[in-house]
Amino acid sequence: MTIAVIGATGRVGSEVVRGALARGDPVTALVRDPGKAHRVFGEPGGLHIRPTRLDDPHDLAGALAGIGTVFIAMGSTGTEGVLQRIAISTAARVGSIQQVTRLSVLNTSAGSLGINQRAHHSIDQFAASTKVPYSTIRPAIFSASLLAAAPQVRASRTWTGLAGHGRMALIDHRDVAEAGLRVLAGPALWGAHHDLTGPALLSWPEALELLSAELGEPVTFQVATERQYLDRLTGAGIPAGTAELLITREWAILAGENNYTTATFQQITGHPPRPLTEFLHHHRTEFL
């Protein structure tokens, strides 16, 4: 039965689409911008790119008719949070849907210091109220978060942030997508929240030590005040709301919320997650 992907052109969603197609599963990508989707995917067999008004429950219900499983990969706040709730409530009324699997985040809870974590918790509570058949994957901070450092690293061989200490087990977005596909295809994994981490705990300075080894020259972490960090983020063109999400993520790291690993990825997939060194080697040219 066809998989529908909402958020199909994003970092994780696009990998889910490609992985499902490689497995031979038909995929419907529900997108606001079909042109962008065609640029991302081309014209592969098995993929239906369906222009969909995600804020219109009637159009969304038509797009989901006959769909068996749904993967949602969108932001948790602002417009995207609203669109997630519309998608979830609509899916709850589509009889063919056996499971909705949603991309969430590690430490999803009402008590987290992170705005993103609290927003994802709210979406989970909403999903429970709709009785939709539902599961989530909850990854740790993505290894790809380090790509945000690339412009500053290229310019000065430094990266500025708040969390000069506190560790997290960064996870490759490709591993997150693989776990998501396994959950979609595995009824035994439905109805649960799956906490995913990378293999090793690292602070941002320790991650930059690995980047230094990859580049063959030192890259250092500079600790900023919250105001300095906010000014740097907004000065780089990051919207104030997104900047606040990133700032509270740093506070959660400092508080130790991310200081643990899980074996969930290996249990789901049968192999260990990728180390950060592999990601940095793959993306080394972006830091040069």
Disulfide bonds with the S-S distance in Angstrom:
none
